[in-house]
Amino acid sequence: MSALPLPVGSPAAQGVDAAGVHAFLDALEAAADIEPHSLMIMRHGRLVASGWWAPYTCERPHLLYSLSKSFTATAAGIAAGEGLLRFDDPVISYFPEFDADITGPRSRAMLVRHVASMASGHEAETLDRALAADRADLVRGFLLLPPEREPGTVFAYNQPTTYTLAAIVQRVTGQSLTAYLRPRLLDPLGVGETAWLRDRAGRELGFSGLHATTDAIARLGQLYLQDGVWEGRRLLPEGWVAEATRPHIGNGDGTAAGALSDWQQGYGFQFWTSRHGYRGDGAYGQFCLVLPEHDAVIATTAATEQMQQVLDLVWEHLLPAFGPAPLPGRAHEDTALRERLTRLALPPAAGKSGPPERPWDWAGAEFTPHGGVCADQPKLAGVEVTRSADGWALRLSEDGHELGVQVGAGDWTVTDGPLPTAVSGGWTDADTLAVDVVFLETPHRLTVTCSLPEHTFTARWHTTPLHSPPLRALRAPRTSA
């Protein structure tokens, strides 16, 4: 379906000082360890600022990583409102086929609310251990691991808790998360195409794997800001937003440093409590920030390991920009901000579009991993440089599969399929070819460098994809709900 655009307002009309947004953009772009991909700011129900750093674009889905969890919790809240599940039920009651296997009293005492709030009683992440216990069914593997503490008494960020919540929703509804949410949430919100990774059991992961646009993030945040009501229609059960976004379990260490951490303010039902408002977030800078005290929502996608720094910059620059509406005499500032937002771009990598010397030595040249194995992508076994009427290209070979990327110069070369990528870079000298490959439906960028004298290559991730997927998997899945 074609989504209706969000209502738009000028920053000044909604009480947003454009200078603060400029300062935030300046700080993001000056930070060496932050690669911003998109930004949307909602104030008083109006979209006041939005931009995408080329080669990222507004219509392309982006891997949300653990921001997926907030969509899973939303599905659980809707299902509870429909009487399909209860948060005070034992988890095991939804999986009677495992009843004889799960004998630990703490596992049997675990309630749905405990897995919804990362309070299963385990003291640490259990994903690897749960998979080792039962690779065919992660729920069974998780329940086979006795919690070290009583459920509800300790916080531990733990992927199988969310997976189990998602599995409950999929079981009681008889549908995937996407299929269940489409008529109840996604279509009413005007969210377009989404895609969710599945596991071997056929379940959508729940804890990660959702690919959606920044617009979808902003709409979810705005729905929560409006207490679950969208265009006069209640989409979320009454009381759900307050329940999902309040702290259910403490996670602070009691130190002064902890007081400044947005990861130590408490945890709700798959939402974090922040120093300001609350949020859903995913690895490498995927944020849905809801700020009720400012009647604002901020949605971002990015590639960074410095997620606290991103939030610090929001608190430093954007919060002071939210004031009473309207702000008079700001038309010039608003126009300058709007124009800047249309010009956002990631700097392309340096390099020439062809070798400065001996092109015949490069055409058809093959390269093996430096040191015998590519540490960042171990199954990436070879690179070949090719030349055709279309110019120079690289062919990457991984586990029997090949990925071809075009070498451009001076800008990003975007290829939509079969794997959406953007490539920049080229020859930095006669003996060295270096290109950056951005996987456009993810936060990730790979730098591939070929050395002609050694006939070897290196490949380095700027942010490493979680769970070690092959290159061909770095895209939204093309399967129906």
N, C-alpha and C positions, 0 to 999 in steps of 0.2 A: 504494500500500500504506500501511497505517497503521503508523507506526514505534513500536516499544516505547520508552517514555521511558528516558532515561539513569538509571542508579542514582543515588539522591540520598543525601547525608549532611549532617549539620549541620556548619557551619564548625568548631566546637570539636572535634567528634569526629575531624575530619581534620586537626587542628592548624593551623587558619586563624583568626587573631585578627580577629573581626568589626570591631574598631575600625580596623584597617588598611583594610578594604574601605570602611567609612564615610568614612575620610579620602580614599581614592581617588575616591569618588563626589563628595565635597565639592569636590575639586580640579577634577574634570571639569566640574562644573556652575558653578564659579566662573570658569572660563577663558572669556574673551570670544570666543575664536576656535575653540572646540571645541563642536560640537553632537553629543553622544552619542546613539546610537540603540539600542544593545543591549550587554549584557555577560553573558558566561557564564564561570564559573571552575570548573575541575575540579581536584580534589586527591585523590591516591591512588585514582584511578578513580571518584570520586564527584562529582556535581554539587553544589557547596556554595553557589553563589550564581548567580542569574540574574535579569535584569530587562530590560524594554524601555521606552524613553521614549515614552509615547503622543504622537502617534498611531501610532507603530510598534508592531507586535505580533509575538509569537513565531512565528506560523504563516505570516507573509508573507515571500516571498523578497525578497532584497536584492541589488542589483547589486554584485558583489565586485571588479570591475575586475581589477587584476593579481593578486589572490589566486587568480584562475582559473588562473594559471600553475602553481601547486603541484598542482592537480588534473590538469593536462596532464602534468606530470612523473610523477605517480603512474601515469597511464595508460601512459606510456612504460616505466616500470619494470616494470609487470605484463606488457606486451607483450614486453619483453626476457626476462623470466622464462619466457615461453611460447615463446621461441625465434623470435619474429617479427621482431625487430630486434636489432642489435648496436651498442653505443655507439662502437665503434672502426671502424665502417664509414664510408666517405666518404658525405657527404650526397647527392652527385650519383648514387650508385649506386641510390638509391631513386627517381630521376626520370630514367630512361634517355631519355625523350622530349626532354629538354633537353640531352643529352650534346653534341650538335654546337654548341649555342649557347653553352655555358659553356666558354670557352677560358682564362680567367684561372687561372694555376697555384695561386694561393691559394684561390680559390673551389673548385677541384677537390680541393684538399688538406683542405678543411674536413670534419671528422668530426661524427658525430651528437653526441658528447660536447661538442664545441665549441658547437653551437647550444643544447645543454641547459644550458650554464653561462655563457651570454652572453660567450663568448670566441671569436667568429667571426673576429676579427682586424680588424674595423671599429673605428674610434676614436670613433664617435658613433652615435646613433639613425639608422636608415636608412629608416624607414617611408615618409616622403613621397617619397624618391628611388626606393624600390623600387616604389611605386605608379605613379610617373611612368614608370618603365622598362617596367612591364607591369601595367596595371590589371586585366586579366583573370585573371592568376595571380600572386599575390604571391610564391610560391616562386621562380618564374622571374625576376621582377623583382629579388628579393633576390640571387639567385645571379649575376645580370648585373652586380652592383656589386662590383668587385674590392676585397677588404679592403686597408686601408692597411698592416697588419702581418700577420705570420704567425699563422694561427689557433692559439689556445691561449696567446698571449703577452700579451694586453691585454683588459681588461674594458670593455664598453660596454653599458649597458642598452638593449636593441634589440628592439623588438616582432617584427620578422620572424624572428628566431632562434626564438622560441617558436612562432610560426605555422608555421615549417618543421618543427619537432619534432612539432607537432600534426598537420600534413599527413602526415608519415611514419606516425604511428600510425594515422591514418584510412585511409591507403593499404594498409598491411600487414594491417590487421584487416578491411578492407572495410566498416567501420561508422563512424558518428559517434563522437566521444569519449563522448557521453552513453550511446549504445546499448552501446558496449563496456564502459563502467564500470558500467552498471546491475547486471548479474548478478555481476560480479567484486568490486565495491567498494561501490556505493551501497546496493543491497539488503541485503547482509550487514551493513553498518554501521547499517542502519535509517534511511537518509536518504530523505526523502520526495521530493516533486516538485522537480525542478530544470529549468532552461531555459538554453540557451546560444545566444547570437547567432551567426548565420552570415553569411558574406560572399557576394558575387555568385556565386562558384564553388560555393556550397552547403556549404562546409566550416565547421564550428564554429571560431571564431576561435582558441581556445587561449590566446592571450595576454591576453584580456579577455572580457567578455560573459557570464560565468556568473552566473546568478541562483540563489541558494540561501539557506536560512535560517541564522541564527546557530548553530542546533543542528547543521547539517551541518558548519560550520567546526569546532565543538568536537569532533565525532566524528572528523573527519580528523586533528586534532591529537592526540587521544587514541590513535588507531591508530598514529601515528608514535611517540608516547611509549612505546607498548607494542611497539615494534620490528616493527610490521606484523602483529601477532596480535590477533584480536578474538574474544572468547568461546571461546578455545581453538583457533580456526581461523586458519591463516596465510593472510592476504589479499595480503601483499606478499612478494616473493621474499626469502629470507634474505640479509642483508647489504645490502639496498637502502636501508634507512633511514640507515645509517651512510654509505653512499656518496652518497646524495642530499643529505645535510645537512652534509657536511664542506666546507670551502672548496676549490673547484677552481681559483679564480682570485682573486688579490688585487685589491682595489679601493680601498685606502687611499692618502692623499696624504702620509703620514708626518708630519703636523703634530699638535700637541697637540689642536687642535680636532677633527681627524679621528679621534683616538683616542676622542673622546667621541661620535662619530656612529655610530649603528646602521646606517648605509648605507656604512660603510667598514671592515667587519670581515671581508670575504670573501663569496664567493657560491658556492653549491652548484649542484645541479640544480634550478633554479627555486625555491630556498629561499635566504633571506638568513641569514648568520651574524650573530647579535646579540651585544651585550656580555654578555648572559645568554641562553644557549640559542640557538635558531634560530627562524625564522618564515617564513610566507608572508604577504605583505601586498599590499594594493591601494590605489589612490588614495583620498584623503580619509578614511583611517582604518579600513579593513577589515583586521583583523589576526587571524592564527592564531599565537599565541605558544606555543611548546613549551619548557618549562623542565625538562629532565631532572634537574638538580641539586636541584630542589624537587618532583619528581614532580607537576608541575602543567601545566595548559593554560589559556590565557586566550583567549577569542574575543570580538572586538568588531566592531561596525559603527558608523559615525559619518559626519559631514560636517565635515571640517576640512582646512586646508592645513598645519596644525602637527602633522604626524605624529610628528616627533621629540619634541615636547612630550608627546604621549600616552604614548610609550614611557618618557620620563623620569618621568612620574607613576606608571607601573607600577613602575619600578625603585625609586622613592622610597617608595611607599606599600604596594604589594602584596608585594614581595619580603620586607620585614621581617615581614609578617603570616604568612608561612609558617614554622611551627615544628614541634616534635615533637608527635605526637598521643598521647593526646587532651589538650585544654586543659580542666582541671576548672573547674566553677563558672561556666560561661559561657552558661547557658540563656537568661537575660534578654537578654544582648547578641545572641545568635543570633536570638531572636524579634524584637527591634527591627530588626535588619538585614533579616530576611525581610519584615517589614511595610513597611519603606521601599522595598524592591525592587518591591513590588506597586503602589506609588504613584508611580513614576517618570513624569514627563511633561515635555514641552517646553512652555515658556510660550507660550500663544497670542498672536497679535498683537493690539494694542489696536484698538478701534473699535466703533462702534454698528451695530446690525443694519439700520438704515434712516437715511436722511438727516435731520438735525435740522431742516432747512428745505427748502421748495420741492421736495417729492418729485416733482412733475410735471415739473420741469426735468431730473431724473435718469432717469425712466422712458423707455427707448428712446434715451437719449443715446449717441452714437457718438464714439469717440476715435481719433485717429491718432497715430503715434509722435512724441514730442517731438524736434524737430530733423530730422524727415523719415524717420529710420530708427532702429530699436531696436538699439542697438549690441550688447547681450548676446544677442539672438535676432533676427538680421536679417530673417528671413522672417515674423516676427510683425507683421502689417500693420494690425490693427485690434482694438479692444475695444468691445463694446456692453454697456451696462447694461440688464438686462431686469427686469421685475416680473411676478409671477404669483401664483396662490393659494399657492404654496409659498414666496413671499418674493422677495428680491432675488437676482440672479445676474449673473455676467459671462459673456459669450460672446467667447472669444478666437479670432481668425481668423488662420490661418497657412497660406500656400501652398495655398489652396483648401480647407483643412480647418478645422473648428470644434471648439473644446473649451469646454464649459459647466461652470462651477464655481459652486456655491451660496455666497452670502455669509451667514455665520453671525456670531455675536458671543458672546464669553465662553468659547468652547471651540473645539475642532477639529470641523469637519463633514466626515465621512469618506464618500467615494463609492467603491464598489468597481469600477464599470465604467461605460463601456468602458475608461477609464483610471483606475487606482487613485490617488486623490488625497485629501489632507486640506487643508481651507481654514480659515483664521481671519483675523480683521481686520474691517474695515468702515469706516464714515465717521469720520474723525478731526476733521473740521469740516464746515461746510456746503458747502464747495467741493472737498473732497478725499476720495476713496475709496481706501483702501490695503488690499490683501489679500495674504496669504502663501499660496502654493500649494505644498504638499509632494507630490512625486511618490513615492508610498509604496514602490515597488519599486526605488528608487534612493536615493542619498544627497542628492538635490538639492531645493532650495527656491527658488522664484521669487517675488519681491515685485513686484506690479503696482500702480501708483499712477496714478489718473485725476484730472486737474485739470479741473473743470467750466468755469471761465472761459476756459481755452485750448482746451478739447476735445482735449487731448493726453494721452498716457499714457507712462509709463516702465516698463520691466521690468528687474529686476536679479537676477542669480543670486547666491546666497550662496556656493555652490561651483559652478563652471561645468562642465557635462557635457563630458566629453572627446569629441572627434571630431564635435562640433557636430550632434547628432541633432535632428530635429524633435520638438516636444512630444509628438506622438502615439506616438513611439518610446520614450518614457521609461517603460518597463514591461518585464516579462519577456516574451519572445516566446511566443506561444501556438501552438507547433508541436510535433509529436511528435518523439521521438528518431529 
